[in-house]
Amino acid sequence: MNFFHLRQSRGYLTVPGLFKSFILLGTIAIAALFVIYTQFLINELQDNVKRDVRMWAKLWELAGAEDSSPRLNAVIFEEIIQKAYFPIIVTTADMEPVLWVRISDVADNDGSAAARARISEHKIRMLEENGATPVTWNGQVIQYILFDYPPLVQQLQIMPIVEIAVVAVFLIVGFLGFRNIQRSEQNNIWVGMAKETAHQLGTPISSLLGWLEVMREDVGSGKLASHEGCGADIETIIKQMRNDVHRLDQVACRFGQIGSVPETSRHDLNQLLSERVDYFRSRLPQGGKGVTIKFEPGEDIYAEVNPELFGWVIENLLRNSLQALNGASGGIEIKTEKNKGGRQVSITVTDNGVGIPPKIQKQIFQTGFSTKKRGWGLGLPLARRIVQGYHRGRIELKESVRDERTIFQIDLDYAAEPERGEQE
């Protein structure tokens, strides 16, 4: 099976979730193999330690059966036990420590009371964790050997955590890199498409503007006149056509600014919003019967914006709200106000349409995601790019309750009026 194919969904290409799952599961499998192998090494080292302790205990028993002199015990301790590669405590049959070696915080030849107290603490821990290996003679226990695993085992026990952390870091870095590449590709597609659209629209729009100017001059000279019985005179028709062509020119201008750094200046957001609200009110279905757009402007709502691009954001939000409403009824409410002690201005767009299901609310700003059969999924991602990328603001879905309300909010920094010296 080819995990690297692309599938087509809603008119755009996406990497299948199976490929992402393959990468995730493969990374987890590699991490699991590291952990299993490390645990295997730990078990081998622990078994070696236990085997050595049992062997030394047996050697001590055999030596004691032949010669029970203190000299032999000293030789066994000095030549075998003392050269061990892990901590050892030798005790009497009553568990009283008599010899020790490689204890981290106690010298081998330190017989002070403080040293013996620390040895007793180590003895209790060793006994609880690893038990005691008895040394017997004539069927009686004469000594015990207590041990601890070497530092290497303790270091290897930490290794799985380190390995998982390293794999997790690589996985996160890889995911972020992959996502950034995807975003870069999407941005390049947007920019190329937007600029090509602006270029293609530019020529016919200029031509239409020229022909409208010719018609206007002909009307002024009396060459064109409305026929008796016409519903509208020719001058009104030319005026409306001119408005729509100018709007096409405005759309082309917006597309032309995608991919470049737009110029921003201090603007009254209430005025920008009022113009867009009036435009949509004049184009409401059924002449606006049953559908209302309410605008509640706040006071002193100014921000540094590019009017063409920011107007595009508002139009996208209004258009989405209108499409979410019942065709014959419904309402949209737009409100502006100051927040954060006057340091921020906010715009909220609320509608009482069908709402956005909770399971897809986090996806609505993703490029290419759309719930419409013929949607391209570019409206809200484009709005976020304009607000956050070009105006250093924030746009988010504040709330959506099915068949009750959906609220989008835009936050921008307030632009104070420049002082007279700055204006000059």
Summary of the structure (lengths in Angstrom):
residues: 424
radius of gyration: 40.2
end to end distance: 68.9
largest distance: 138.1
contacts: 1134
relative contact order: 0.07
helix: 55%
strand: 19%
